[in-house]
């Protein structure tokens, strides 16, 4: 009898509880802005993977790019597209013999933010392979990226940068 009363009470409490809001994107339809932003980023990654461009071309000149982590040499904020390219992208590319190839695991959108979980790999000049996993949170406005928060395997990135860049 006590068990039955407990079950009735639990059922009553569940029915009386207010409906919990659903997390956006889970079981709901994406907004037109989310769909458009996701498509812009997805297309850029597809082009990059096929060797016809990259995502960096979507950055506005004054885009803010923050690399998250505790290593002060790598984890920092870049305040322009050119600052990011000069400080991080070009130094890595100088050590690669093949272009960095992205393999997207998942892309999802939440308002103006598009999250991309991807893996990248390329051959280094010393004969080893650079491999890294990334999560980029990209804020998109008018089909351009205005801000990025980047998570990556900093030791792998730093090890690649520690190699001497060959003369070209």
N, C-alpha and C positions, 0 to 999 in steps of 0.2 A: 504494500500500500504506500509506503514512504517513497519507494522508487517511482511509482506511477505519479504521485503528487509532484515529485521533483521534475519529472519529464514535462508535466503540464505547465509547471511554473517556468521552466526553461523555454518552452514553446511560446508562452505568453510574453516573456521578456524579449524574445527574438522578434515577435510580431510587433511589439510596441516600440522597438528600437528605431530611431530615425535612420533613413536610408543613407548609407555612406556614399560620398561622392566618388565617382570613378576617376582613376588617374587618366589624364589625357593621353590618348593614343592606345590605351588598353581597352579593347572592346568598343572603341568609338571611332568615328570617321574623322580623318584628318581634315583640317581646314584647307581652303584653297591656297592660302599662304604657305602652310606646311608642305603641301604637295608640290607647289612650285619650287620652294627652297630645296626640298629633298631632291627633286629632279635636277636642279642646277648643279648640286654637289655630286650627285650620282653620275651625271653625264661627264663632269670634269674628271672624276676618278676613272671612268671607263676610257676616256680619251688618253689619260695618263698611262693606264695599264697597257694600252695598245701602242704607246710610243708617239702619240699625237698631241702632246701638250702636258700640262700639269695643273695642279690646283692653285699654285702660287699666282697664276695669271688672273685669278678671280679677286685677289686682294686689292683693296683700295690703297692708294699711295700712303694714307695715314693709318692703315690698319694696325691694331694693337695685337701682338702675338705673345702670349705668356706661356712659358714652359714651366710646368709645375715640378718641384722637387727640392732637395736640400743641397744640391751641389751648386755653389755660387758661380762656378765657371759656365755651367750649362743652364741651370734653372734661373731664368731671368725674364724680363719683359722687354720686348722689342717694340718700339713706338712708330715704326713705319715698315712698309714692304721692303724698301731698300736696306734698312738696318737688319731685318731678318735674313734677307738673302746674303748680305755681306758677312753677317756674324754666325750663321748656322748652315744655311742651305749650300752656298758655294764652297765653304770649307769641306763639307762632307762630299760633295760631288767631285771635288778635286782629288779625292782619294779613291774614287770608284773607277773601275775599268768598264763597267756596264751601267746603264741607267738604273736608278732605283725603281723597282717594279712593285706597285701596290697590289695587294690582294685584299679586297674588302670582305670583312666578315659580316658586317651589318651596318646599315644606315637607318637612322630614324630621326624624325623631326618633332620639335616642340615649339610652336610659335615661330619666332625668327631664328631659333637655334637648330642646327643640324648636327647630330652626333655621328661620327664615323669611327668605327672600330676596324682597324686594318693592320695588315702585316706588310712589311717591306723587306726586300732583299736585293742585293747586288754584289758583284764581285769586287774585291778590294785589290789594290795594286800588289799587295804582298802575297796574293794567291788564295787568301781566305775569303769567306763570304760574310758580308755584313747582313745581319738579320735583326729586325726590331719589330716590336708590336706597339701600335699607337692607338690612342683614343683622342680624337680632336673634337672639341665642341666649337662649332663655327657659327658665328652670328651673321646672318645674311640679310641684307637690305638692298632692294632694287637689283637683285641678281649679282650682287658683289659681296665679298666677305669683308666685314669691317672689324671683326675681332675673332681671335682664336685662343682657346685655352687648350694646351697640348700636354698630354700625358704620354710618356714613352719610357723605354728601358734606358735610363741615362748612362749606366755603365757601358752598355753596348755602343751607344752613340759616342761616348767619350773615348772608348778604346779605338774606334775608327779614326777619330780626330787626332789621336796620339801618334798615328802613323805619319811618317813624313810624306808630304805631298810631292809627287814626282814632277820634275820639270816638264813642261809641255811646250 
